[in-house]
Amino acid sequence: MKINYTPLNSSLDINKRQIQTSIAPKTTKEDQDYKYRIDPIVSVSISQNLILQNNRLDKSIRILAQDVILNEITYLSDSESDIEQTVASFWKNNINELYKQIQEFYSYGFGASEIIFDEETGLPKELYQIPAETLFIKQESNRDGTYSYYAVQKINGKPDVKMKLSRFTYDQEDDDLPTCFWLGGGKTSEFYEIPYWLPAFNSISAKVALDELNAKKINEGNLMSGILVIRRPPAIEGEKEETKKNLEDQMTDAGTGILVMDLESFNTEIPLEVEYVPISEQNYSYLSELADRCDEDILACFSIPKVRLMIDDVTESMNSQKSNTIYEIYTKSLENEQLPFEIEINKFNKKYFKYNGVVDIETPIFSDKKDVEVGAILNLFNNGILTLGETIKAVSPYYPKLQLDVNETNPLFNERYYNGRLLGLNNYSDSDFSEVNEVMAWLQS
């Protein structure tokens, strides 16, 4: 006998089959408007649908993009030049557009921005992020048997916009076309990557189905937790209505979640019986654990620790360094994540600014890690192990905007202190002390 089960989410199987079809091996696709077009590995509309319905996935994408790009950018070159200042100013002013572009890269496997050039200098002036849902790649044949590739922005009701890709060189006939800064491709295909979240597709879909199930149960009304069965002898004539009213009042006062069954027996000898029959959601524990596992699978795709999402469900002892260790591992992962974007930025700078320096995107210093490391340094200082000068040099990198200078000629900077008290026996002038008072006050704050 075959048993048919009602699916929790009827669209789950449809989405899965659409994704499997999307990632089938292919190069180009014929289109009614464009002879050859290359679409993303996974349809943007399918990706959007899943991301919008899964808060953990959406948040993971935004957090990873923030940690990768919204940091200080340093420029490593043999000598400083005016163009370096221009390059630094350009990326500082357009960092938010690049951030949105990288968000879409993690969402859909690619992201793009239009480059706006200064008419006077010919240098890039602005970036405008282009929504991924409006883009695809067009392939055109050249007379010599080669191909040229363009980004096409297709917007309903407006003429399609054909753009050059910053990574390629084009003929003079394309000089008037706008230019697109494209992120994506290189490992899986020339233009697109497989979205980071795809390995957790089943978990993402399952979590969406669970959310829909919960909403459906709430919309349908009260959730019964049990049945209260009352078996009683028949009421005496004249008291029947009053007894019924009392039961109705008690049911109202009891609130929701309990179904009361008032069973009147025909046997006048039967005693009054009250029985509570609990109705347990036998799958509740399984579904609850499944929801947690689904969230963890999503974080695993992006290599994001739970503590980064302010989820602190691990008990640590006071001396535990577990959180610090997790942040250290996550920081190493971020450095690897930044590498392909640094390479693209370096190519961009070299092509459009003629700047050969190398950019280095810093990783964020998480407060937990920062507090632990600074606290360890100050603890060594307060116990007389580090000198005042050594302490300032060790702490300064954590507070780049705070000017803490060490005067090498002041002997007090070479002394040790115990909880702010000088351990040295030498006599020092008032001017020596006045120079370090401000620094000491800050260290003790």
C-alpha positions in Angstrom: 0.0 0.0 0.0 1.4 3.4 -1.0 0.9 6.2 1.5 0.8 9.8 0.1 2.0 12.5 2.4 0.9 16.1 2.2 4.0 18.3 1.6 4.7 21.1 4.1 5.8 23.5 1.3 4.6 22.7 -2.2 7.0 25.1 -3.8 10.1 23.5 -2.2 10.3 20.7 -4.8 9.6 23.1 -7.7 12.5 25.4 -6.6 14.8 22.4 -6.2 14.1 21.2 -9.7 14.5 24.7 -11.1 17.9 25.0 -9.5 19.0 21.6 -10.7 18.0 22.6 -14.2 19.8 26.0 -13.8 23.2 24.4 -12.9 23.1 21.9 -15.7 26.2 22.2 -17.9 25.6 24.9 -20.6 27.4 27.7 -22.2 25.0 30.0 -23.9 21.2 30.3 -24.2 19.3 31.5 -27.2 17.0 34.5 -26.5 14.3 36.1 -28.7 15.9 39.5 -28.4 19.6 38.4 -28.2 21.0 35.5 -30.2 23.3 34.5 -27.4 23.0 35.3 -23.8 24.7 33.8 -20.7 22.6 33.7 -17.6 23.6 33.2 -13.9 24.2 29.6 -12.7 21.2 29.9 -10.4 18.3 32.2 -11.5 18.3 35.5 -9.6 14.5 35.3 -9.1 14.9 31.9 -7.3 17.8 33.2 -5.2 15.8 36.3 -4.3 12.8 34.2 -3.2 14.8 32.1 -0.8 16.8 35.0 0.6 13.8 37.2 1.3 12.0 34.3 3.1 15.0 33.4 5.3 16.2 36.0 7.7 19.3 34.0 8.7 20.5 33.8 5.1 19.8 37.5 4.4 21.7 38.5 7.6 24.6 36.2 6.9 25.1 37.8 3.4 25.0 41.3 4.8 27.4 40.5 7.6 30.0 38.8 5.5 29.9 41.7 3.0 30.4 44.2 5.8 33.3 42.3 7.3 35.0 41.9 3.9 34.8 45.4 2.5 33.6 48.0 5.1 37.1 48.5 6.6 40.1 50.8 6.2 42.0 50.3 2.9 45.7 50.9 2.9 47.9 51.4 -0.2 51.3 49.7 -0.5 53.6 51.3 -3.0 57.2 52.3 -3.4 56.5 56.0 -3.1 53.6 58.2 -2.4 52.1 60.2 -5.3 49.2 62.4 -6.1 47.4 59.6 -8.0 47.5 57.5 -4.8 45.5 60.2 -3.0 43.0 60.2 -6.0 42.7 56.4 -5.9 42.2 56.4 -2.1 39.6 59.2 -2.4 37.7 57.3 -5.1 37.3 54.1 -3.1 36.5 55.9 0.1 33.6 57.9 -1.6 32.3 54.8 -3.4 32.7 52.1 -0.7 28.9 51.9 -0.1 28.2 51.1 -3.8 31.0 48.4 -3.7 29.4 47.0 -0.5 26.1 46.6 -2.3 27.8 45.0 -5.2 29.6 42.5 -3.0 26.3 41.7 -1.2 24.9 40.7 -4.6 28.0 38.7 -5.3 27.3 36.5 -2.2 23.6 36.4 -3.1 23.7 35.5 -6.8 27.3 34.7 -7.7 28.0 38.1 -9.3 27.6 41.8 -8.8 28.1 44.9 -11.0 28.5 48.6 -10.9 28.5 51.2 -13.7 31.7 53.3 -13.8 31.1 57.1 -14.2 34.2 58.9 -15.6 35.2 62.6 -15.1 34.8 64.3 -18.5 37.8 66.6 -17.8 40.4 64.1 -16.4 39.0 60.9 -17.9 39.5 59.2 -14.5 36.8 57.2 -12.7 34.6 59.5 -10.6 31.7 57.4 -9.3 30.3 53.9 -9.1 26.6 53.1 -9.4 25.6 49.6 -8.3 23.4 47.9 -10.9 20.7 45.5 -9.6 21.7 41.9 -10.5 18.1 41.0 -11.4 18.3 43.4 -14.4 21.6 42.0 -15.8 22.9 39.2 -18.1 25.9 38.7 -20.3 25.6 39.0 -24.1 28.0 37.1 -26.4 28.8 38.5 -29.8 30.8 36.9 -32.7 33.6 38.9 -34.3 34.7 38.6 -37.9 38.0 36.9 -36.9 36.1 34.1 -35.2 36.6 35.4 -31.6 33.9 36.6 -29.3 33.2 39.8 -27.4 31.2 40.0 -24.2 29.0 42.7 -22.9 26.8 43.3 -19.8 23.2 44.1 -20.7 20.9 45.8 -18.4 17.3 44.9 -19.3 14.6 47.1 -17.7 11.0 46.8 -18.6 9.7 49.8 -20.4 13.1 51.3 -21.1 15.7 50.7 -23.9 18.2 48.0 -22.9 21.7 49.3 -21.9 24.7 47.6 -23.4 27.9 48.0 -21.4 31.6 47.1 -21.8 33.1 44.9 -19.0 36.1 46.5 -17.3 38.0 43.2 -17.4 38.2 43.2 -21.3 39.6 45.3 -24.0 37.3 46.5 -26.8 37.6 48.0 -30.3 37.2 51.8 -30.9 33.6 51.3 -32.1 32.7 50.5 -28.5 34.2 53.7 -27.0 30.9 55.4 -26.5 29.4 52.5 -24.5 29.2 52.8 -20.7 31.6 50.6 -18.7 30.6 48.0 -16.1 32.8 46.9 -13.1 31.9 43.2 -12.8 32.6 40.9 -9.9 32.1 37.2 -10.5 33.5 34.3 -12.4 36.9 32.7 -12.7 36.4 29.5 -10.8 33.0 28.1 -12.0 32.5 30.1 -15.2 33.9 33.2 -16.8 31.2 35.5 -15.4 29.4 33.8 -12.6 30.1 31.9 -9.4 27.9 29.4 -7.6 26.1 31.3 -4.8 27.7 30.5 -1.4 24.4 29.3 0.1 23.6 26.7 -2.5 25.1 23.7 -0.6 22.6 24.5 2.2 19.6 24.7 -0.2 17.7 21.9 1.5 18.2 23.4 4.9 17.1 26.9 3.7 14.0 25.5 2.1 13.2 23.4 5.2 13.5 26.4 7.4 11.1 28.4 5.1 8.7 25.5 5.2 8.8 25.4 9.0 8.1 29.2 9.2 5.1 28.7 6.9 3.9 25.8 9.1 4.1 27.9 12.2 2.3 30.9 10.6 -0.4 28.5 9.3 -1.0 27.0 12.7 -1.3 30.5 14.4 -3.6 31.8 11.7 -5.9 28.8 12.1 -6.6 29.7 15.7 -5.8 28.3 19.2 -3.4 25.5 19.5 -4.8 22.8 21.8 -2.5 21.5 24.6 -5.0 19.0 26.0 -8.5 17.9 26.5 -10.3 18.1 29.9 -12.9 15.4 30.0 -15.7 15.7 32.6 -18.0 12.7 33.2 -20.9 13.4 35.6 -24.2 12.1 36.5 -27.3 13.9 34.9 -28.1 17.2 36.4 -31.2 17.6 38.6 -34.1 19.1 36.7 -34.1 22.9 37.3 -30.3 22.9 37.9 -29.3 21.7 34.4 -29.1 25.2 32.8 -27.3 26.6 35.8 -24.7 23.7 35.8 -24.2 24.2 32.0 -23.6 28.0 32.5 -21.1 27.4 35.3 -19.1 25.1 33.0 -19.2 27.6 30.2 -17.9 30.3 32.6 -15.1 28.1 33.8 -14.1 27.3 30.2 -14.0 31.0 29.4 -11.8 31.8 32.5 -9.4 28.9 31.7 -8.2 30.7 28.6 -7.0 29.1 25.4 -5.2 25.8 24.8 -7.6 23.4 26.6 -10.6 21.8 25.1 -13.3 21.0 27.8 -15.6 18.1 27.1 -18.7 17.9 29.3 -20.1 14.4 29.1 -23.4 13.7 30.9 -24.0 10.1 31.8 -27.5 8.5 31.8 -26.5 6.5 34.9 -27.4 8.4 38.0 -25.0 6.2 40.1 -21.8 7.1 38.2 -19.5 9.4 40.3 -18.1 12.6 39.0 -14.9 12.0 37.0 -12.4 14.5 35.7 -9.6 13.4 33.3 -7.0 15.5 31.5 -5.7 14.1 28.3 -2.6 15.9 27.1 -2.1 16.5 23.3 1.6 16.6 22.7 3.2 17.7 19.4 5.2 14.6 19.0 7.3 16.1 16.2 7.9 19.4 18.1 11.4 18.5 19.4 12.5 17.2 16.1 11.2 20.3 14.2 12.8 22.6 16.8 16.2 20.9 16.5 15.8 20.8 12.7 15.3 24.6 12.6 18.5 25.1 14.6 20.5 22.8 12.3 19.2 24.6 9.3 20.5 27.9 10.7 23.8 26.3 11.5 24.1 25.0 7.9 23.7 28.5 6.5 26.4 29.9 8.8 28.7 27.1 7.8 28.3 28.1 4.1 29.6 31.6 4.9 32.1 30.4 7.6 30.5 32.9 10.1 30.6 32.0 13.8 27.3 32.3 15.7 28.8 34.8 18.1 29.3 37.2 15.1 25.5 37.3 14.8 25.3 38.1 18.5 24.1 34.6 19.3 25.8 33.7 22.5 24.6 30.2 23.5 27.9 28.8 24.8 28.8 29.1 28.5 32.4 30.1 29.1 34.5 30.3 32.2 36.0 33.7 33.1 39.5 32.6 31.9 38.2 31.0 28.7 39.7 32.2 25.4 37.2 30.3 23.2 35.5 33.4 21.8 38.9 35.0 21.1 40.0 31.8 19.3 36.9 31.7 17.2 37.4 35.4 16.2 41.0 34.6 15.3 39.9 31.8 12.9 37.1 34.0 11.5 39.6 36.8 10.8 41.9 34.4 8.9 38.9 33.3 6.9 38.1 36.9 6.1 41.6 37.6 4.8 41.1 34.8 2.3 37.6 36.2 1.4 39.1 39.6 0.7 41.8 38.4 -1.7 39.7 38.1 -4.9 38.2 41.5 -4.3 41.7 43.0 -3.7 42.8 41.5 -7.0 39.9 43.0 -8.9 40.5 46.5 -7.3 44.2 46.3 -8.1 43.3 45.5 -11.8 40.8 48.4 -11.8 43.4 50.8 -10.4 46.1 49.7 -12.8 43.8 50.0 -15.9 42.0 53.3 -15.1 44.3 55.2 -12.8 47.7 53.8 -14.0 48.4 53.1 -10.3 50.6 50.1 -9.7 50.4 50.1 -5.9 48.7 47.2 -4.1 45.6 47.7 -1.9 45.3 45.9 1.4 41.8 45.7 2.9 42.0 45.5 6.7 40.0 43.0 8.7 37.6 44.3 11.4 38.8 44.2 15.0 36.0 42.7 16.9 35.3 44.2 20.3 35.6 40.9 22.1 39.1 40.3 20.7 40.2 43.9 21.1 39.1 44.0 24.8 40.9 40.7 25.6 44.1 41.8 23.9 44.2 45.3 25.3 43.2 44.0 28.7 46.2 41.6 28.7 48.6 44.4 27.8 47.3 46.7 30.6 47.4 43.8 33.0 51.1 43.4 32.3 51.6 47.1 32.7 49.7 47.3 36.0 51.8 44.5 37.4 55.1 46.1 36.6 56.1 43.7 33.8 55.9 46.2 30.8 57.4 49.7 31.0 55.2 52.7 30.2 56.8 53.1 26.8 56.4 49.5 25.9 52.7 49.6 26.9 52.0 52.7 24.8 53.6 51.1 21.7 51.6 47.8 22.3 48.3 49.6 22.8 48.6 52.3 20.0 47.7 50.0 17.1 44.2 49.3 18.6 43.5 53.1 18.8 44.9 54.6 15.5 43.0 57.9 16.0 44.5 58.4 19.5 47.8 60.1 19.5 50.0 58.5 22.2 53.6 59.5 21.6 56.5 58.2 23.5 59.2 60.7 24.3 62.4 58.6 24.3 64.3 61.2 26.3 61.9 61.1 29.2 63.2 58.5 31.7 59.7 57.9 33.1 58.7 56.1 29.9 61.3 53.5 30.7 60.1 52.9 34.2 57.7 50.3 35.5 54.5 50.9 37.5 52.3 48.9 39.8 48.7 49.9 39.5 49.8 53.4 38.5 52.4 53.9 41.2 56.0 54.4 40.1 58.3 51.5 41.1 61.6 53.4 40.5 63.5 55.1 43.3 65.1 57.9 41.2 64.1 61.5 41.6 62.4 63.0 38.6 61.5 66.6 37.8 58.0 68.0 37.7 58.3 68.5 33.9 59.0 64.7 33.5 55.8 63.9 35.4 53.6 66.4 33.6 54.5 64.9 30.3 53.2 61.4 31.2 50.2 62.5 33.4 47.8 62.6 30.5 48.9 59.2 29.2 48.7 57.6 32.7 45.2 59.0 33.1 44.1 57.4 29.9 45.7 54.0 30.8 43.9 54.0 34.1 40.5 55.0 32.7 
